[in-house]
């Protein structure tokens, strides 16, 4: 299940994608239009700036903006940043792999095989879904 932080990040990014190329958008405008608590949103936008998805400008005409076009930002990057992994089990994770404590042999484990398929399909959908697709 996605955290509230990840969902809010996607909502804010979709808003910024709609306004792409029009200049920075104030945090208060994003918070109001997307119904996101402003204090929570501030931290999310700072995180997205730290990873290079957003830029910001200070001052009267300041705010946040996408550094890349909406077509270039995919949901897998956002989910991985905020959730840490797309996989539901660590033994099928590509970024946070850990050996399974329950199975005797990962190569023949039926449960692992199913959850690897789920992870692969989920990753493919998220990787092929950009902010442009959300708007």
N, C-alpha and C positions, 0 to 999 in steps of 0.2 A: 504494500500500500504506500502511495506517495505521501510524503510529509506535507503539512500545510506550507512550509517554507518553499518546497519545490513547486507546489501548485501556484503560490503567489508569484514566484519567480517567472513561471511560464505566462501568467496573466500579465505581469508587468512587461515582459519581453514582447508579448503580442501587441500590447498598447504602443510600445516604442516602435515596433515593426510597422504598425499602421501609420505612424507619423514619421517614418524613415525619410530622411532628406529634408525635413522641415525645420531642423534645428533642435536644440535641447528642449526637453520637456521637464517641467517642475515636478518634484516629488509629490507635492500636494495635489497636482492635477492627476497624476497616475493613481495615487491613493484614492482620491475621490471617485474617479471614473470606474475603477476596478473594485472598489469597496474593500481595500486593503488597509489595515491599520498603519498609519504613516510611520510610526517609530519602528515597527517591524520591517516595513518596506525599505527604510533607510539602510538597515543592515544588509538586506538582500541585494540592494543595488550596489552597495560597496563591495560585497563579495563578487558580484558579476563584473565590476570594474577591475578588481584584483586579478581575475582570470582572463582579462582581455576581451570580454564580450561587449562591455560598455565603456564609454568615455564620459567625462563630465566637464562642465564649465561653471565657474563661479560667477556671482554677480547678478545684476538685475535680469539679464537675458540668459541666465544660467539654467542648469538642469542636467539631465542625463540623455544620452543618445547612443544608438548602436554604432559600434566601430566597423562592423561588417554589414553587408546587405542582408536582408531577411532570408534570402535563399542560402546564405552561407552559414547560418546558425542552425544546427540541428538539435533536436530534443535529447539525443543521447548524451551530448556534452552537458546539458543542463542537469539531467537526471544523475549522471555520474558524479558531477561536482557536488550536488546537494545530498544525494543518497549514498554515495560511495561506491555502489555497485548496482548493476542491473539484475544480476543473478539473485535468485531466492535462496540458493544454497552456496556456501563458500567453495565447495568442491567443484563447482562448474563455473566459477567466476574467472574471467580473464584478468581483471585488474586486482582482485583481492583473494586469489586462490589460497585455500588452506586444505590440507588433506582431510578427508571425511573421517570422523571419529566412529562412525557406525558401520560402514561397509568393510567387508573383508577384502574385496578386490574392486577398485574403482572401474576397471575395464569391463567387468561383467555385471556391475550393479544396475539393476533395472530402474530403480528410483532415480539414480543419477542420470541415466540416459534420458528419461522423460524431462527432468528439470534442465538438462543441457539444451534440449530441443526448445523448451519454453524460453530459456535465456537467449538462444540464437534467434528465435522468431521475434521476441520482444526487442532485441537489439536492432534487428533489421528494420522493423517498423520505426523505431525511434531515430535510427540513423538516416532513414529516408524521409523523415518528416522535418521540414524546416519551419522557421517562424512564418515564412510566407504561406505555408500550408495552413497554419492556424488562423490566418486572417483572410 
